[in-house]
Amino acid sequence: MAAIRHIIQKEVFDPIDESIQGLVNVTKTRKKKKFSFLCLSVNFQEKPPEAYISRVKTVERKVGDKSDSRESYRRVKYWPLPELQRVDGKSVDTDVLEFDLHFDKGVFKWIANNVMEKKNFIACLYKVVHKFMQSGGKKPVFVNVDEEKLKESLAASNAGNVEDQEAVLVQQDEYQEITAKEEEDLESVLNQDKSIQDAASFTEGLSKELTQLDDAIIHSLLGSEEQALELIKYVDHTLDAVNSLENRLSVYDELLSSVRSTMQQLSQQYNGIEVEHANLRALYSEVEDIVTKLDLSPRIEDILKSSSLSGSSRISDCTKAARDLQKAMNEEFSQGVSILQAVSDQKQRFSGLSFEFSKRLSNHLCGLFTTKSEQMLVDLRSKAGSADIISPHKDVHAELKPYTELMLWLKECNPSVFGSVLEAYVKSYKRVYDEELKTLVSELRSTLSRSSADSRKGGSSTLTKMGSNMDIQMSMASLRQHGGSMMLSGSRVSGLSGSMADFGSTGTGPTDSNKPKFDVAFNLMLTHIEPVCLAEQKFCNAFFHFPRSEQTSQMDDSADGDGIEEEDSDVAVKKPVVLVVNESLLPRTLEQLFATLLGEMESLVNLGDKLDGYNSVFLLFFVTRQVVEATESGDSYSYLIETLKKELVCIKRLFDRFVMAKVNAVNEMKFSRTSKCGILPCVSLLRDFAVRVEAIVGDAGRRPELDKAYQTLIDSVFAAIERVASEHQKTPPDVIKLENYHEIHDLLSRLKIASMEASRDEAKKRYRQHQRNYVDLSLGRPLEKLSLFFEGVKSLIASGTKPDEVGFRLDFSKTELRKCIKEYPGKEVKKGLDKLYHKMEKDMSDASQLEVTWGIMQKAFIEQFKEFEDLIEKCYPGSSITLEFTIEDLTNYISQAKSTQQ
């Protein structure tokens, strides 16, 4: 067993650095016995060591010639010891060969070759489990084994028998294979006498030979004694030389020890000098840097304290001096430098100088704002009614432009003073813009009011006289330079445009030319306000340095880098400027400057609605289009567009009120109950509303509000038609409905309103339904008794009576049929048709509709005649009964009835 263990260790476990601790020869519990080995091994290279249970089996390997072979061993399966859950020895009292090992993935049953190997393997397994498995891990359970003996063996191992166990292991591992030389000698000995019979004599011979070998070795050692003594002498001589050399080195070391201490002292002194020199240089550099950063020339201080803030050169000097002061104030130092008294005093002096200059700049700018705004108000009142009622403040912006960099400095260094300057600017120029906007809107309102009064009096419009009163510089020629439309921050205002003199040439729709043209007035207001708002927005954004995003577009090429335009000509053609504002500072400033814009715009809108409700339709679509286009194009903030968005709420309210007024007019419509009805006033109202609105709107893409208004108005008109038809006493209901629904269908077909297709189809459906009802109701009047007779015949047939049996009924006999036929000779039929046409002519107000209905009536009479003949043929076969007029006679009667009335 030891030889097998050695071979398995060498072939299987040495390559994987594992050592066998236990071995047992086993077979599985099968009928066919196949022997293998269960090996318990430990890998001591791992930290901590890891143990495994392996199954090793014998395999045959070919060697050299195919007929030669030798046994070898191969590991076919292994389980890490932590996977072992249970060891079952099957019995404690009885020696059995079977034992079971329970792993995580299954139970394996084994039969050992003998009981001793089984017990030794389980004992070794118990020791390895308690020695190498970590205390925190779950250890396997041993059952049906003598656990007391296993514990005693483990205790003895832990108490001091480790050396004995190692000796046993070493003894087990001392087995070695003989070498090739030993194997050759052994074979030569054995081959000397292949027929060895006496082992004693053979052993004695070997002993004699061993003795002879020992003697030879001793003689050899005695012969080399002189050489050994010589070697010892050489070694002694070498040791003496080494001792001498060590003594000399000790002397040298004593001499150098004093030099070493001296050099150490010199080195320490030199290092101290170097550190002191480096500190002095660092201190000088630091002081020089502090003085350089905190130094401000006397000239700069004089400029900040007393230099004038008027004139471009002086403003430039003040700007440069302020930047130098800001740079010195913003210098950063370490915490140790910052607490120095000199540094603190200098910074405090700079702060005082900065505050003094901030107040001086603030007082100068506030005075400039007040002076300029007062002068502008005086000029505005002196030129009331001229062309320059409102225009961009280019002169003011140009004069304030040199202070732009100083405003940025003021914003960064003293935000509170900056806020007071901004407040002063808004307060000063708000008065100017309020006066300008009120004057402009007042002129437009008075012009519209005078035009409305002249229109009511029947005189010529005063709008054409505005050209002499307000000679607006933006003429039609200059507007054409803008593409015939205005630009609202990149969004094209594609309404009408022109000067005040063009007031009398355009309007909201097909109205009287003398009526006030509100759309032109509103467009003129935007034409004048738009460049003012845009110029002010650009100036405020550049002058007050409001935050803007990285997507801010480049300014106009004609303007400088600050975005403040200079006047190049009387009419400057500028590129659209896009300003992107991140915060609410710019909108809030513009709202304060143009505080009256929304109110003045709303007053003009209300006047337009008062003059003509259709102006709300124009405003709704005009303003909505501008807002939607600006939103969809992704343009940046525009104050005028934001104002139009707010005004759009008021416009929608006016439009809804206008539509509800039309609906109320339809619902409250009154009519004569004793005269012919004809086309109702509500239908005429719908026609006028649709024609005027479509003339205003045109091909506008977005019209949800209008579509909703159309639907509301049409629904109320439909309800009014039904109500009048049920209440009218003279005109038949079907006639009222067919005429009015036909009028609505014709209107919607001509206008081709996409959203009204369903209403158009509904009107057509109702028109044809009531036209058919009227024809069916009138069909029996000329041949009333005959119609009733055949209606009864059709009822009998429908109830199941055979056609040839109808004549046997008393009420529908041939005699009764002949009586009915005799009552309607050709002369009587012609008279009845004449009366019918005359009645239709009295009922209907539309001649064209009368022609259409009479044509349908003619076809219905012919079909009725053919139906009567078919029933006579089916129900009274062979009776030779016929009507007293032919189909040709009926056609002539119908034609004569029409011509007679004409």
ROTI-273095 format. One line per field, with one value per residue (C-alpha): x, y, z; residue in one letter. Coordinates in steps of 0.05 Angstrom, whole numbers, m for minus. Layout:
N
east <- X_...
north <- Y_...
up <- Z_...
res <- A_...
This chain:
902
east <- 0_59_87_19_12_81_65_m2_31_84_40_m24_m14_57_41_m15_24_m20_1_m37_m60_m104_m118_m169_m181_m256_m308_m378_m440_m451_m453_m391_m333_m286_m231_m208_m176_m206_m150_m152_m102_m81_m52_m4_14_m53_m63_m101_m88_m144_m165_m197_m226_m207_m225_m165_m170_m120_m110_m69_m16_20_97_140_113_38_41_75_36_41_m7_m15_m63_m110_m156_m226_m264_m253_m294_m270_m274_m323_m375_m375_m436_m439_m396_m435_m395_m457_m443_m405_m407_m399_m341_m371_m336_m390_m389_m424_m401_m455_m436_m476_m490_m506_m491_m435_m435_m369_m343_m273_m223_m213_m239_m171_m163_m234_m222_m155_m185_m244_m196_m150_m211_m234_m166_m160_m231_m216_m146_m153_m226_m239_m276_m329_m346_m396_m361_m387_m424_m394_m447_m444_m370_m333_m327_m296_m234_m231_m233_m179_m134_m146_m132_m67_m47_m61_m27_44_45_56_128_109_57_106_156_104_89_163_172_115_148_219_206_247_257_324_370_391_461_432_386_446_487_428_418_493_491_431_459_523_486_417_407_418_397_430_411_458_520_498_491_559_592_561_585_657_655_628_684_736_705_709_783_797_763_803_870_851_837_903_941_913_930_992_953_900_953_982_913_904_969_946_880_916_961_900_866_928_928_854_866_922_879_823_871_893_821_805_862_836_766_790_826_765_716_740_738_666_641_674_643_574_580_601_544_493_519_517_446_425_456_421_353_363_382_322_276_303_294_222_207_234_194_131_138_154_92_47_73_65_m6_m28_7_m37_m5_m23_m47_m100_m123_m128_m169_m217_m225_m230_m228_m288_m338_m355_m318_m297_m223_m237_m288_m236_m185_m235_m252_m179_m167_m229_m205_m137_m170_m215_m155_m118_m180_m191_m119_m120_m69_m58_m92_m28_m16_m88_m86_m26_m43_m12_m49_m114_m106_m89_m150_m194_m167_m182_m253_m264_m236_m282_m343_m327_m319_m383_m423_m392_m408_m478_m493_m466_m507_m571_m564_m551_m614_m657_m631_m639_m708_m733_m706_m740_m807_m801_m783_m840_m892_m865_m870_m938_m970_m904_m872_m827_m880_m842_m775_m714_m674_m611_m581_m590_m561_m502_m487_m491_m451_m381_m404_m418_m353_m360_m430_m399_m347_m401_m443_m385_m357_m419_m484_m526_m504_m513_m585_m598_m570_m615_m675_m659_m655_m721_m755_m729_m743_m808_m839_m814_m840_m907_m916_m895_m941_m1000_m990_m985_m1045_m1085_m1071_m1093_m1155_m1176_m1164_m1206_m1261_m1263_m1263_m1321_m1360_m1347_m1369_m1434_m1446_m1432_m1374_m1304_m1258_m1210_m1160_m1130_m1117_m1071_m1014_m1011_m1021_m972_m921_m891_m821_m833_m864_m886_m818_m781_m829_m815_m741_m763_m797_m865_m873_m845_m796_m811_m746_m736_m810_m842_m905_m938_m997_m1012_m961_m954_m956_m1014_m1029_m1046_m1102_m1156_m1132_m1138_m1185_m1206_m1252_m1303_m1331_m1347_m1283_m1304_m1304_m1244_m1188_m1171_m1123_m1080_m1081_m1061_m1007_m980_m977_m934_m892_m873_m867_m827_m761_m767_m775_m720_m671_m686_m680_m612_m587_m609_m580_m512_m510_m532_m498_m557_m539_m547_m533_m476_m525_m531_m523_m474_m497_m512_m450_m467_m467_m406_m389_m432_m495_m512_m530_m506_m548_m519_m577_m647_m676_m628_m639_m615_m607_m650_m617_m630_m619_m622_m634_m626_m658_m715_m675_m684_m759_m772_m734_m771_m838_m823_m799_m860_m910_m965_m955_m1002_m1056_m1051_m1052_m1113_m1149_m1137_m1162_m1225_m1238_m1230_m1279_m1328_m1324_m1332_m1336_m1301_m1237_m1231_m1227_m1170_m1134_m1142_m1109_m1058_m1031_m1037_m996_m940_m938_m940_m887_m840_m851_m842_m780_m745_m728_m703_m737_m773_m810_m860_m878_m888_m933_m973_m981_m1013_m1056_m1079_m1118_m1159_m1168_m1194_m1243_m1268_m1274_m1314_m1360_m1369_m1387_m1435_m1469_m1481_m1507_m1553_m1579_m1596_m1629_m1670_m1689_m1762_m1803_m1871_m1919_m1970_m1926_m1883_m1822_m1766_m1692_m1689_m1650_m1605_m1583_m1568_m1529_m1489_m1475_m1451_m1409_m1375_m1361_m1331_m1290_m1262_m1244_m1205_m1173_m1156_m1114_m1091_m1064_m1084_m1157_m1183_m1219_m1254_m1273_m1304_m1341_m1367_m1392_m1427_m1460_m1482_m1511_m1552_m1575_m1597_m1636_m1668_m1690_m1723_m1757_m1784_m1808_m1848_m1878_m1892_m1966_m1965_m1905_m1901_m1845_m1812_m1809_m1775_m1725_m1708_m1698_m1654_m1614_m1602_m1577_m1529_m1503_m1492_m1454_m1408_m1395_m1373_m1329_m1297_m1283_m1247_m1273_m1345_m1349_m1390_m1439_m1442_m1459_m1511_m1544_m1546_m1576_m1630_m1645_m1656_m1696_m1745_m1749_m1770_m1820_m1851_m1856_m1887_m1937_m1957_m1959_m2030_m2066_m2084_m2106_m2124_m2179_m2142_m2079_m2117_m2149_m2082_m2050_m2103_m2087_m2013_m2030_m2070_m2014_m1964_m2009_m2006_m2065_m2051_m2055_m2109_m2152_m2154_m2210_m2256_m2254_m2316_m2278_m2228_m2272_m2270_m2332_m2301_m2239_m2279_m2315_m2248_m2221_m2283_m2273_m2205_m2213_m2157_m2189_m2194_m2121_m2097_m2137_m2106_m2036_m2048_m2071_m2011_m1961_m1996_m1991_m1917_m1906_m1939_m1899_m1830_m1792_m1734_m1753_m1693_m1712_m1784_m1758_m1717_m1774_m1825_m1777_m1773_m1849_m1857_m1814_m1854_m1921_m1896_m1871_m1938_m1976_m1933_m1944_m2020_m2018_m1976_m2024_m2084_m2049_m2030_m2094_m2146_m2121_m2165_m2211_m2191_m2192_m2146_m2137_m2173_m2107_m2042_m1970_m1963_m2025_m1995_m1930_m1967_m2010_m1947_m1914_m1978_m1986_m1917_m1927_m1996_m1971_m1914
north <- 0_47_35_51_113_135_125_162_219_225_218_252_300_327_365_402_415_371_321_256_251_189_133_77_25_25_1_28_m11_m43_m114_m104_m88_m33_m15_56_98_153_201_257_311_380_438_471_525_558_605_577_506_474_401_357_287_256_192_161_101_56_64_24_63_38_38_29_m30_m33_m100_m69_m30_m6_16_90_130_188_232_226_268_311_349_408_388_446_412_350_352_283_221_157_97_52_19_31_m38_m82_m79_m65_m46_3_78_139_209_263_323_385_354_282_221_172_101_63_m6_m7_m63_m76_m49_m22_22_48_66_98_140_164_181_219_255_274_303_343_371_398_421_456_477_547_553_598_547_491_425_357_312_243_190_115_120_115_190_183_150_202_258_224_218_291_313_273_306_376_361_347_287_329_308_234_244_281_225_176_218_225_150_140_188_158_104_118_82_49_84_53_38_4_m36_m58_m79_m118_m155_m172_m201_m241_m265_m292_m353_m360_m423_m394_m448_m427_m356_m359_m374_m320_m269_m289_m278_m209_m191_m211_m168_m109_m118_m116_m52_m19_m38_m8_57_62_50_104_154_139_148_220_243_282_321_338_365_408_436_453_492_534_549_572_618_649_662_699_744_759_779_826_860_869_903_953_969_983_1034_1068_1071_1106_1158_1172_1177_1247_1271_1245_1286_1349_1339_1328_1394_1431_1399_1421_1493_1495_1469_1523_1577_1550_1549_1620_1644_1609_1640_1709_1702_1675_1733_1784_1753_1751_1823_1846_1809_1840_1910_1901_1876_1928_1987_2039_2099_2169_2188_2132_2156_2228_2204_2165_2222_2284_2270_2293_2241_2280_2270_2205_2211_2226_2170_2122_2144_2133_2064_2043_2070_2034_1969_1977_1990_1929_1886_1909_1897_1827_1803_1740_1724_1668_1670_1690_1749_1772_1784_1829_1899_1934_1890_1899_1975_1980_1939_1980_2043_2013_1997_2069_2095_2047_2068_2142_2134_2091_2147_2200_2158_2144_2218_2237_2184_2198_2272_2256_2212_2266_2322_2282_2256_2326_2353_2297_2311_2385_2367_2317_2368_2419_2373_2341_2318_2313_2251_2238_2222_2159_2134_2097_2139_2135_2200_2181_2111_2140_2189_2134_2084_2106_2090_2016_1990_2033_2003_1933_1954_1985_1921_1878_1923_1956_1920_1964_2028_1994_1978_2051_2074_2023_2047_2120_2103_2067_2122_2177_2145_2112_2181_2193_2126_2136_2204_2178_2117_2156_2209_2157_2117_2180_2203_2136_2134_2205_2190_2127_2163_2221_2172_2134_2199_2221_2152_2157_2227_2202_2251_2236_2200_2241_2185_2209_2276_2243_2247_2322_2321_2263_2258_2193_2181_2107_2113_2057_2060_2048_1992_1958_1960_1918_1868_1899_1877_1889_1847_1829_1801_1756_1740_1771_1812_1798_1845_1908_1963_2035_2106_2145_2170_2099_2094_2104_2052_1985_1952_1889_1863_1881_1940_2012_2049_2107_2063_2069_2021_1994_1940_1994_2034_1974_1955_2027_2025_1962_1991_2050_2011_1952_1988_2027_1963_1927_1986_1994_1919_1918_1979_1955_1887_1916_1977_1942_1876_1831_1756_1722_1651_1627_1625_1701_1719_1769_1841_1879_1894_1968_1968_1961_1903_1930_1922_1997_2021_2085_2123_2114_2144_2169_2101_2047_1977_1931_1856_1821_1818_1757_1766_1706_1725_1674_1713_1760_1825_1847_1830_1865_1927_1931_1921_1981_2024_2007_2002_2036_1997_1940_1988_2034_1975_1947_2015_2016_1944_1960_2020_1976_1926_1981_2009_1941_1873_1842_1879_1827_1773_1810_1821_1749_1721_1776_1773_1697_1689_1733_1697_1627_1642_1671_1611_1558_1591_1585_1659_1687_1735_1794_1842_1862_1789_1777_1839_1812_1746_1783_1825_1762_1743_1807_1797_1727_1752_1805_1754_1707_1764_1782_1710_1704_1768_1736_1673_1713_1750_1683_1657_1721_1727_1749_1734_1748_1690_1714_1727_1681_1659_1652_1656_1670_1729_1682_1648_1716_1734_1669_1685_1756_1731_1676_1719_1776_1731_1690_1755_1776_1709_1683_1621_1625_1558_1559_1574_1533_1591_1609_1537_1533_1598_1573_1509_1546_1595_1541_1498_1558_1572_1500_1503_1569_1539_1481_1529_1575_1516_1489_1557_1589_1589_1603_1570_1493_1470_1428_1489_1532_1478_1459_1531_1551_1487_1494_1565_1541_1484_1530_1580_1528_1496_1563_1582_1512_1515_1450_1447_1457_1397_1358_1416_1424_1350_1355_1415_1378_1317_1357_1397_1334_1300_1358_1367_1294_1302_1362_1325_1263_1307_1343_1281_1258_1325_1322_1248_1243_1190_1149_1152_1130_1071_1044_1056_1008_958_960_950_887_858_875_839_774_779_753_806_768_763_838_849_803_851_894_959_945_913_930_972_1015_1022_1046_1097_1126_1128_1165_1220_1237_1251_1288_1356_1345_1321_1383_1428_1394_1402_1476_1485_1447_1489_1552_1530_1513_1581_1614_1571_1581_1647_1622_1613_1569_1523_1522_1498_1443_1419_1420_1377_1327_1330_1314_1252_1231_1238_1196_1142_1143_1135_1075_1045_1052_1017_960_949_948_896_852_857_863_821_818_873_922_977_1037_1108_1161_1196_1171_1185_1233_1270_1274_1303_1356_1374_1385_1428_1469_1481_1512_1554_1577_1605_1640
up <- 0_14_m56_m87_m44_m67_m140_m135_m98_m152_m213_m191_m133_m140_m205_m168_m104_m60_m7_7_80_74_25_19_m35_m51_m100_m114_m92_m160_m185_m227_m181_m205_m156_m146_m91_m48_m30_22_1_27_m14_35_m17_m6_53_90_65_25_30_m24_m30_m97_m133_m169_m216_m251_m327_m377_m417_m479_m474_m536_m574_m576_m540_m480_m428_m356_m303_m284_m242_m260_m217_m247_m196_m135_m82_m40_33_50_5_50_94_127_137_151_177_175_243_308_339_277_229_160_96_72_86_54_39_32_m11_m32_m100_m79_m37_m56_m28_m23_m1_27_11_86_152_175_113_123_196_182_125_168_226_179_150_220_238_173_181_251_234_166_161_187_253_222_168_173_188_165_213_230_245_260_278_345_353_423_395_340_392_434_373_356_428_430_365_393_461_436_391_331_325_328_275_231_242_219_159_144_153_105_56_65_15_m47_m112_m123_m172_m238_m210_m149_m193_m237_m176_m148_m213_m218_m148_m162_m229_m195_m173_m199_m159_m89_m40_26_47_107_66_16_72_101_34_27_98_80_19_60_110_55_29_97_104_36_56_121_85_35_91_125_60_52_124_103_51_103_151_95_81_155_155_96_131_195_155_120_187_213_151_161_234_214_163_213_261_208_190_263_265_202_230_293_251_207_266_285_212_206_264_237_168_198_236_172_133_185_184_108_106_155_112_50_85_111_41_9_62_49_m26_m16_32_m17_m75_m33_m10_m80_m107_m53_m66_m141_m135_m84_m115_m148_m180_m155_m225_m223_m155_m180_m240_m197_m147_m190_m264_m305_m330_m394_m459_m491_m473_m400_m397_m427_m374_m319_m347_m348_m278_m252_m282_m250_m183_m192_m209_m146_m103_m132_m120_m78_m24_24_91_126_79_81_156_152_176_116_66_104_107_32_13_58_24_m44_m21_0_m65_m104_m65_m74_m150_m153_m121_m166_m228_m203_m190_m259_m296_m257_m272_m346_m348_m317_m362_m426_m409_m391_m456_m495_m462_m480_m552_m556_m533_m582_m643_m628_m693_m731_m760_m699_m647_m628_m654_m627_m578_m619_m595_m522_m534_m572_m516_m462_m502_m476_m405_m421_m393_m331_m320_m323_m272_m228_m233_m211_m157_m127_m145_m100_m134_m201_m182_m164_m232_m268_m227_m245_m319_m318_m279_m325_m393_m371_m372_m443_m469_m433_m466_m535_m532_m507_m562_m617_m595_m582_m653_m681_m638_m657_m730_m727_m690_m740_m798_m766_m757_m829_m853_m815_m843_m913_m924_m946_m899_m857_m857_m922_m889_m838_m888_m880_m804_m790_m845_m820_m847_m857_m926_m971_m1005_m940_m921_m987_m967_m908_m954_m947_m875_m806_m768_m696_m668_m728_m736_m797_m785_m850_m843_m882_m876_m897_m872_m843_m913_m934_m883_m934_m984_m947_m898_m864_m918_m970_m932_m952_m971_m926_m864_m817_m834_m766_m791_m822_m758_m715_m765_m764_m689_m691_m747_m702_m637_m662_m677_m613_m571_m607_m601_m527_m515_m549_m512_m443_m455_m476_m429_m366_m383_m369_m369_m436_m460_m505_m564_m567_m640_m666_m668_m730_m772_m771_m694_m651_m605_m548_m589_m587_m657_m688_m738_m808_m848_m840_m854_m829_m857_m801_m795_m743_m675_m631_m556_m510_m437_m382_m325_m316_m309_m381_m385_m319_m341_m407_m373_m328_m387_m430_m373_m413_m478_m461_m436_m497_m544_m508_m514_m589_m594_m555_m600_m662_m633_m618_m688_m722_m689_m749_m727_m671_m725_m760_m693_m672_m734_m744_m672_m667_m730_m704_m637_m668_m720_m667_m623_m677_m707_m639_m638_m572_m525_m556_m510_m565_m578_m504_m501_m561_m524_m466_m512_m548_m486_m491_m566_m557_m505_m554_m610_m565_m546_m620_m637_m579_m601_m669_m635_m591_m652_m683_m621_m611_m685_m698_m760_m790_m780_m832_m894_m937_m899_m951_m930_m855_m828_m788_m852_m882_m819_m826_m899_m884_m825_m865_m927_m887_m841_m899_m935_m873_m856_m926_m925_m853_m831_m757_m743_m685_m652_m718_m732_m662_m675_m742_m710_m653_m701_m751_m695_m671_m743_m752_m687_m709_m776_m740_m691_m745_m787_m728_m710_m778_m797_m871_m903_m899_m852_m907_m953_m899_m885_m956_m977_m918_m915_m990_m978_m924_m966_m1025_m980_m950_m1018_m1047_m988_m984_m909_m891_m819_m842_m888_m838_m830_m905_m914_m858_m892_m958_m925_m891_m954_m995_m940_m934_m1009_m1015_m958_m993_m1059_m1025_m989_m1053_m1096_m1077_m1085_m1159_m1155_m1082_m1084_m1135_m1093_m1031_m1069_m1093_m1025_m998_m1053_m1035_m962_m978_m1019_m964_m913_m953_m1001_m1070_m1125_m1165_m1102_m1089_m1138_m1098_m1039_m1036_m1023_m1079_m1131_m1204_m1196_m1142_m1185_m1245_m1201_m1178_m1248_m1275_m1223_m1254_m1328_m1364_m1353_m1278_m1274_m1311_m1264_m1203_m1230_m1243_m1172_m1145_m1184_m1162_m1089_m1095_m1126_m1067_m1016_m1045_m1049_m1092_m1166_m1180_m1123_m1149_m1217_m1185_m1140_m1197_m1239_m1183_m1177_m1252_m1245_m1184_m1222_m1280_m1232_m1197_m1263_m1281_m1212_m1220_m1287_m1259_m1201_m1248_m1290_m1230_m1190_m1245_m1302_m1364_m1339_m1393_m1341_m1357_m1332_m1373_m1389_m1418_m1396_m1455_m1431_m1360_m1387_m1427_m1367_m1324_m1377_m1389_m1314_m1311_m1374_m1353_m1287_m1321
res <- M_A_A_I_R_H_I_I_Q_K_E_V_F_D_P_I_D_E_S_I_Q_G_L_V_N_V_T_K_T_R_K_K_K_K_F_S_F_L_C_L_S_V_N_F_Q_E_K_P_P_E_A_Y_I_S_R_V_K_T_V_E_R_K_V_G_D_K_S_D_S_R_E_S_Y_R_R_V_K_Y_W_P_L_P_E_L_Q_R_V_D_G_K_S_V_D_T_D_V_L_E_F_D_L_H_F_D_K_G_V_F_K_W_I_A_N_N_V_M_E_K_K_N_F_I_A_C_L_Y_K_V_V_H_K_F_M_Q_S_G_G_K_K_P_V_F_V_N_V_D_E_E_K_L_K_E_S_L_A_A_S_N_A_G_N_V_E_D_Q_E_A_V_L_V_Q_Q_D_E_Y_Q_E_I_T_A_K_E_E_E_D_L_E_S_V_L_N_Q_D_K_S_I_Q_D_A_A_S_F_T_E_G_L_S_K_E_L_T_Q_L_D_D_A_I_I_H_S_L_L_G_S_E_E_Q_A_L_E_L_I_K_Y_V_D_H_T_L_D_A_V_N_S_L_E_N_R_L_S_V_Y_D_E_L_L_S_S_V_R_S_T_M_Q_Q_L_S_Q_Q_Y_N_G_I_E_V_E_H_A_N_L_R_A_L_Y_S_E_V_E_D_I_V_T_K_L_D_L_S_P_R_I_E_D_I_L_K_S_S_S_L_S_G_S_S_R_I_S_D_C_T_K_A_A_R_D_L_Q_K_A_M_N_E_E_F_S_Q_G_V_S_I_L_Q_A_V_S_D_Q_K_Q_R_F_S_G_L_S_F_E_F_S_K_R_L_S_N_H_L_C_G_L_F_T_T_K_S_E_Q_M_L_V_D_L_R_S_K_A_G_S_A_D_I_I_S_P_H_K_D_V_H_A_E_L_K_P_Y_T_E_L_M_L_W_L_K_E_C_N_P_S_V_F_G_S_V_L_E_A_Y_V_K_S_Y_K_R_V_Y_D_E_E_L_K_T_L_V_S_E_L_R_S_T_L_S_R_S_S_A_D_S_R_K_G_G_S_S_T_L_T_K_M_G_S_N_M_D_I_Q_M_S_M_A_S_L_R_Q_H_G_G_S_M_M_L_S_G_S_R_V_S_G_L_S_G_S_M_A_D_F_G_S_T_G_T_G_P_T_D_S_N_K_P_K_F_D_V_A_F_N_L_M_L_T_H_I_E_P_V_C_L_A_E_Q_K_F_C_N_A_F_F_H_F_P_R_S_E_Q_T_S_Q_M_D_D_S_A_D_G_D_G_I_E_E_E_D_S_D_V_A_V_K_K_P_V_V_L_V_V_N_E_S_L_L_P_R_T_L_E_Q_L_F_A_T_L_L_G_E_M_E_S_L_V_N_L_G_D_K_L_D_G_Y_N_S_V_F_L_L_F_F_V_T_R_Q_V_V_E_A_T_E_S_G_D_S_Y_S_Y_L_I_E_T_L_K_K_E_L_V_C_I_K_R_L_F_D_R_F_V_M_A_K_V_N_A_V_N_E_M_K_F_S_R_T_S_K_C_G_I_L_P_C_V_S_L_L_R_D_F_A_V_R_V_E_A_I_V_G_D_A_G_R_R_P_E_L_D_K_A_Y_Q_T_L_I_D_S_V_F_A_A_I_E_R_V_A_S_E_H_Q_K_T_P_P_D_V_I_K_L_E_N_Y_H_E_I_H_D_L_L_S_R_L_K_I_A_S_M_E_A_S_R_D_E_A_K_K_R_Y_R_Q_H_Q_R_N_Y_V_D_L_S_L_G_R_P_L_E_K_L_S_L_F_F_E_G_V_K_S_L_I_A_S_G_T_K_P_D_E_V_G_F_R_L_D_F_S_K_T_E_L_R_K_C_I_K_E_Y_P_G_K_E_V_K_K_G_L_D_K_L_Y_H_K_M_E_K_D_M_S_D_A_S_Q_L_E_V_T_W_G_I_M_Q_K_A_F_I_E_Q_F_K_E_F_E_D_L_I_E_K_C_Y_P_G_S_S_I_T_L_E_F_T_I_E_D_L_T_N_Y_I_S_Q_A_K_S_T_Q_Q
